[in-house]
């Protein structure tokens, strides 16, 4: 289960504000309820209606309509709660699409009204020998992305160890300095980490989601609060630093087993932009340290990596889309560069120093990219 990163009211407010500013992906999706063969999912406050519960392996499309009164999420889950694909922040009265490649087996579709709990679930069965065959270009993209994810995880460990060592030494300033760099690899590949279900809440949960998990608050953000708000490091924080390293080592060991497909790469890229829109632009993610722009840049880099690897496939199927994505990635990166003096470093402006107009400018650029990026999964699985 993926934990809530925003309070429900904050999520609704953020998503509504972004929709009002530029017309985000959910609004765009509302124009198209999905193709004739799409599985229709109607999400309500007390139900999750699925038009088909058995369908063949291969490419599937979910056409989601939120007829409830709460912002919702829709997931396709493995039996062990690992995530196959997901779509977050679907506002009341809007529609969204998910495209995924699914092998034969048993799964669940979960709707999460209010983005809380395990969701309202429907069991589904996917039959057939295997998913559709992939092209050599698709195989190359998946192989390269798998290498990238593994490298990002492995490169995170020494940076996180520097952070943990500073915490354990009681060195407040050194720990603050090491905090943001320790998170870059995680933020670049977050959808893969989240697909395991249990790792994400242990290392990246914000205080908002603690009550939902029913477990002690651990991870980066618990230590962030101690460093910037409490301004002290005690024995509990030193123990939490060891716990963080233990959990990150588990992540590194698991990452090579992640289920990766062209559509999961494309959907993951969109998820990273959703993370930016609902957590980084709003300042929710790094509320104590205000290092949101470091996470912001890492999310964009991770999304762009997926896109770049998939571009040879997408450009054949939808050259207009890739031209638009090239333009919007370039524009967003250029805008981010305004907030750091050295474009070779991650020394970004503290987000509490970024004004309202500048935040709007960033949110506009994110939405301009998110809309075409939501179409990438369909373009790489035609």
Secondary structure, 3 states (H helix, E strand, C coil): CCCCCCCHHHHHHHHHHHHHHHCCHHHHHCCCCCCCCCEEEEECCCCEEECCCEEECEEEEEEEEECCCCCEEEEEEECCCCEEEEEEEECCCCEEEEEEEECCEEEEEEECHHHCCCCEEEEEEEECCCCCCCCHHHHHHHHHHHHHHHHHHHHHHHHHHHHHHHHHCCCHHHHHHHHHHCCHHHHHCHHHHHCCCHHHHHHHCCHHHHHHHCCCCCCHHHHHHHHHHHCCCCHHHHHHHHHHHHHHHHHHHHHCCCCCCHHHHHHHHHHHHHHHHHHHCCCCCCCCCCCHHHHHHHHHHHHHHHHHHHHHHHHHHCHHHHHHHHHHHHHHHHHHHCCECCCCCCCECCHHHCCHHHHHHHHHHHHHHHHHHCCHHHHHCC
